[in-house]
Amino acid sequence: MGQHNLRTLSKKIQNREIKAESLVSDALDRARQSQHVFTAIDEQILDQAKLIDNNLDAGNSLPVLSGIPTTLKDLFDIQGQLTLAGSIVLKHYAKPASSDCAVLKPLRKSGLLFLGRTNMSEFAFSGLGINPHYGTPRSIWGRSEGRVPGGSSSGSAVSVAEEITPISMGTDTAGSCRIPAAFNSVVGVKPSYGRFSLQGIFPLSHSSDAPGPIGVDVDSCYIIDQIISGDWDGYGEIPAIRSTKISDLRLMVPDSAVLVDLDPEVEDCFDRAMRVLGDAGAYIQRYTASVIDECVDLFLNRAIAGYEAYVQHKDMMQSHADEYDQSVLSRISSYQEITDSEQEARYAAKRKLTRDFQNLMNKGRFDAMISPTVSCIPPTIAHASEQSYTRSVNLRCLRNTAIVNNFDGCSMSLPCNDYGAAPVGLMISSINGDDARLYQIGFAVESILNQARTVD
């Protein structure tokens, strides 16, 4: 069920069971055949793959991930390339990047090859993944109906789901790694805010943006985390996630808005996931969590990212309003009346929520919080594109994931639906700085959930 992960591909290339050239050639073929997944494809990586093969055949030492292709959201600066953030407006301003952005430098040193820039919601300002300029990639599920891929890291998730690459990089401001991961039955991670540098990444919200991996499994995302964090240099043995027993886990289910208005498929999958984890020995407690409802309220009624986006875009909107996605333009413009003092009050509210969530987790001695990643299965592109529905559908998709960004935590989405069924994500979240523990929990939970998943 699914393609090889980073660890397996590394072993196969290092042992010369497969050639990097063959792997990259196949990835390029799939990328060319994909629809609206990429804004740019780098054909030159085939020459890089051949060079890697020549070095390995000669017995030269290379980083152990050498020759594995990856994709990157069109927010990341890549040396010599334009960063357009899924827009056409930036064609007036963007210049070829003078260097890779901070998070990509260690990835390049690890031997990974950058296959292409993936499509996204314009300026990362939507949880749907719809893009009027470059087309909208379809969710891996329900292709004939044309369902939204989730945003804003839409192309990144679809490139993994379509087995073009085993890993991609996205960004997550209110759910932009986790929503498309949930809608495409892959794994998406939002690291703790501040864990990774934002240098060289086109901003949406300087106070919430978090670059994170989207991959075929938790292990592949963990390997990327270890490279970017500097905990592993790409040579020698690939680090392994320290094991943890399911029976040692205390998991909190917030009795709050995140469990309201769920599609039947989502409710059924989440209930089954709780039952499966409980049967495996996890302690699961429903817990009254007013702080979670307060996080939802902050997102729905006093969103922090909106004002920051308006400040970022106000000059470009005045000059090139007609070249924006009009849905994005309308949303950004709606924040122009926010005063500096109101924004400061919102920052203060977020700081309080961060403290309150940490206190809640400590008081209950919980290892993590679990909830549905998104309250719905992917809506059709046609429905989500209707002007009268776009805003409400977008907010519904973002509601559950945005809570974690409002307490600056770390979080991941794991598929919990049956193979081939409507995609549903299980979200595991924890406090800021608890990333290592989150990966341990996610790895253990993933194993249990995958055993319960059947072919639909």
N, C-alpha and C positions, 0 to 999 in steps of 0.2 A: 504494500500500500504506500506508494509514493517513491520519490527519487532518493538517491544516496545523499547522506548528509555530509557536512564538511569533513568530519573525522574519517569516514569511509573513503571519500574521494581522495583525501590526502594520502592514505595508505596505498590506494590503488596506483596513484601517480608515482609515489616514492618507490614502490615495489616494481614499477614499470609494467603493471598489469593493464594499464591504459595510458595512452599518450595525452599530454596536455593539448597538443594540436587537435586530436580527435574530439576531446571534450569541448574545446572552444569552438571548433568548427560546427559541432552539433548545436551548441548554444546560439551561435550566430544564425544558423538556419532557422531555429525556432523563433528567434527574435525577429527575423525578417518576415516570417509568416504571421506573427502576432498582429493584432489589430488595436491600434491606439495605445499600446503599452509603453512605447518609447517616444521621446521627443528627439533623441539622437542615438545612433548606434556607432560604436567605434570599431571599424573593420580592422584597424591596425593591430588589435590584440592577437590576431592570428599569428603575426610575425613574432610577437613577444612569446607566444606559446611554443613556437618552433624553437626559439632560442633556449627556452627553459628545458625542452626535451633534449637538445644537444648537450647542455650542461649536465643534466642528470645522466645521460648515456655515457658521458665522459667521466662520470664518478665525482663530479664537483658538488660541493656542499651548498645547498640552497635552503631557504626557509621552507618548512614542511607543507605550507599551503600553496606553494608556487604552482601556478598554472590553473588554479580554480577561478572561474569567472564569477563576478558579482555585479550587481546593478546598483545604481545610486539615484535617489530622488533628485529632481531638477532644482534643488535648493543648494546643493553642495558645490563649492568651487573646486574645479579640477583644472590643474595647470593647462593653460592653452585653450580652454573651452569657455563658451559663454554660459553664464548662469541666468536663466530666464524665469525660473520659478513658475513654470506653466503658463506664462503670460506672453503677449506680444508687445505690451507696453515697454518692457525692459529692453527690447531691441533698439530703442532710442538711447538707452543709457549704458547698457552692459558692454564691457570690454573683456577680451580674453583674460582669464584669471592668471595672475603672475605666479601663483603657487597653489598647491593643494590646500584645502581647508584643514584645520588642525586634526580632526578625527580621521581624515583619510591618509595622512602621512604614515602613521603606523600600519595601516592596512596595506598600503603600497609596499612598505618594507617587509611585510609578512609574505609577499609573493602573490597576493590576490590580484587578479586582472579586472580592470573596470570595463565591462562590456558595453554599457550605455547609460544614458540618462533616462530615468523613468518619468512618465506622465504623472500629473498630480492635479488636484484642485488648484485653480489659479491663486497664487500667493498663499497657498495652504489654508485658505479661509473657508473651508467647508468640510463636513464629515461625510459627504456623499461621493466625491470623486468625479463629479461631472465636470467636463472641460469643453467649452464651446470652440476653442481655438485649435486644439490638437485631437479632438474626438474623445470619446469616453470609453476606456477599456471596460469590458463586461466582467462581472463576477464569474468565477469559474463554474458556479452553479446556475442552472436555469438559463443557459446560453441562448436558447431559442426565444426566450421571453425578453432577454436583454435587461438584466438586473444591475443595479449600481454596484461598483466594486468596493465602495467605502473610501473615505478620504481622511486626510488629504493625500496620504501616501499610496494612491490607488495603483499606479503602475508597478511600484515596488512589490506590493503583495501579489499582484497578478503574475508578475515575472517569476515569482517563486511557485505559485500555484500551477502555472503552466509548465513547470519543470525546465525553465530556461536556465535558471541558476538556483543553487541551494540556499542562497542568502542574499539579502539586499539591505540597504540602509534607507531609513526614512526619518522623519521627525515627528514628535508628538507634543502638541500644545494643549489639546483637549481630548485627545483620543486618536490622533492621526496615524499611529502605528497599529493600535489595537483594533480599531474599527475595521479597516481593510483586512487585517489578519482574520478577524472573526467572520467576515463576509466571504472569505476565500479558503477557509479551513486550514490556515497555517498558523504559525506562532508569531506574535508581535510583542515587543517589549518596549515599555517606557521606563528608562532609567530614572533614578532620583534626579530631580532638578539640580543642576550644578555638577553632576558627576562627570560630564564630558563638556569640553570647550565648545562654544558657539562661534568661534572665530572662523570666518570664511563661509558662514551659512547665512543665506538671505533670511532676515528675521520676519517673524510674524509677531511674536511677543517676547521681548527680552527677559521678562520675568517668569515665563512658563515654558519656552521652547526646550525640547530635550531630544537630541538625536539618538535613535535607537535602531536595533536590528529587527528584521523580519525574516524568518527562516522556516525551513522544513521541520525543525524540531527545537526543543529547548537547548539541547547540547550545542547545535550550530550557533545559536544566538549567544550562548555563554562563551564560546570560543572568540567570537567577535568582541564581546565585552572585555575579555581578558587582554586582547590585543590593544584596544583603544585605551584602556585604563593603564596600560604599561605594566601589567602584572605578568605578561608573557611576551617574549621578544620574537616569537615565531620560529625559533630553532629548538631542536631536541624534541622531547616528548610533549604532545599536546596536553595541556592541563585538563583534569577531569573534575567534574562536579562532585563534591563530597556528598556521600549518600546520607540520607536521613530516612527514618522509618515513618511510614504513614501513621502508625499507632502512637507516635510521639507528637503528632501535630494537634494543635488547638486552633480551629478555624472558626472565625466569626462570620455569620450571615447577618448583615444589617437589616433590621426590621424597619425599613424606610422606603423612600420613593423609588429606589432602584429595583424594587420587586413589584412595582405597580405598572399596569398597562403593558403587560408582556404578551407578545404573540404566543398562541398555543404551542407552537413548535419550540419556542424559547423556554417557556415554562416547563414543558415536558422534559426537555434535555437538561435543564438546570436541576429539576427535582431528581432525575435519574442520577446525575452526577453526584449530588449530595448523598443519595442512597448508596451508590457504589463506593464512595469514599468512606462513608460511615461503616459499611459492611467490611471494608478493608482495615478498619480500626481507628480512623481519624475521629477526634472529638469535634463535633460540629454543634455550634450553639447559635440560635437566633437571638439577637441582642438588640434592644432598643438603642438606636444610635442617632440622636438628634443632630449630631455634628454632620452626619451624612446628608440629612435633609437640608442643613444650612449650606453645605457645599453645593447642592443642587440649586438652591435658591440664589446663591452668589453667581452661579453660571447663567441661570435663566434670566435673572433680573438685574444683575450688577456686574456683568462680565468684565474682567480685567483686560483681556486681550484686545477687545474692540477699540478702546481708546488708544492703546499702543499702536495698533494697526493704522488708525486714522492719522496719528502723528507721522508715521512712516510714509503714508501714501498721499497726504493732502496736496502736496505740490504736483505730483504726477496726475492726480485725479483732476486738478484744475486744467492741466494741459492736454490730457489724453483720456478724458472720461469715456469717450465713445469707443475706445479700444479695450476697455475692461469687460470682463464677464459682468453683465449688468446685475446679476444676482449678488455677486461679490461687491460690486460698487455700491449697491443699495445698502448692504449690511455694514460696510465700513463707514459710509456716510452717516449712518444713523447714530454714530458715536461722536459726532462733531460737537454736540452740545455739552459733553461731559467736561466739567471744570477740573482744574488741577486739584482743588481741595476734595472734590468728590472722588477722584481717582486715588488720592492718598488714603481716603477712608476705606476704599476697597482693598488697597494693599494691607491696611491695618486689619481688616476683617479676615483676609487670607492668612496673615501671620497668626491670628487667634485660632483659626480653624486648624492650622498645622499643629499648634500646641495641644488643642483639644483632642485631635485624632490620636496624637501620640499618647496622651493621658488615657484615652479610652483603651487603646491596645495594651498599654502597660497595666492598667487596672484589671482587665480581664485576662491578662497573661496570654494573649492571643499571639500566635505565630504569624497569622495573616488573615485578611478578610477575603471572602469569596462572594461573587455575585455574577449575574449574567453580564457579559461584555456589552452587548447592545440589546435593547428591549425588543427588537424586531428582527426578522429575517430580511435579506436585501430586498428593498422595494424595486419595482421596475423603473428603468430610466425614464420611461414616458411619464409615469405618475410623478416621480420626484422632480421632473422638469416643468411640470405645470406650475405656473407662477403662483397660483393660489395655495399650492401645497408645499412648495419648496422649503419655505422657512420652517413650517411645523415638522416636516419629515426630517429635515436637517437637525433640528433641536432634539428630536426623539432619538436619532442615531447617536448624538453626542452626550446625551444626558448622563448615562452611567459612567462613561469613561472620564468625563470632565471633573468628576468629584476628586479623582486622585491628583490631578493637576492643581486643584484648589487646596490640597494639603501638602503639595510638593513631594508626594510619595513616589514609590517605585511600583510597577505593575506589569503584568503580562496577560495576554489572552491565549488560551489553549483551545483547540477544537474539541467539542464534546458531543457533536452530532454523529450519527451513523455515517459510514462512508457512502457518499453519493446522495445523502439526504440534504435538506435545507441546512445551510451552514449556521452553526450556533457556537458562540465562544463562551468559555468559562473564564472569568477574570479573577486573578489572584493579586492582591495588593497589600502593600505594607508601608511603613513609615520611611521618611527620607533617610538615606544612608544604609538601608537594610538590603541592598541589592544582592550581596553574596547569599544571604539566607533565602531571599526570594527565589534565586535560581535553584537552590537545594529543594525547596518546597515544590517549585514548578516541575522539576525533573521527576520527583516522586509522584506527584499528582498525574503528570502526563502518562507515566507508565500504567497507572491504575485505569485511567480513562481510556487509553488505547486498547486495553484488554477487553473493555466493555463495548467498544465500538464494533458494529457489525456492518456487513455490506447491505445497503438499502435495496 
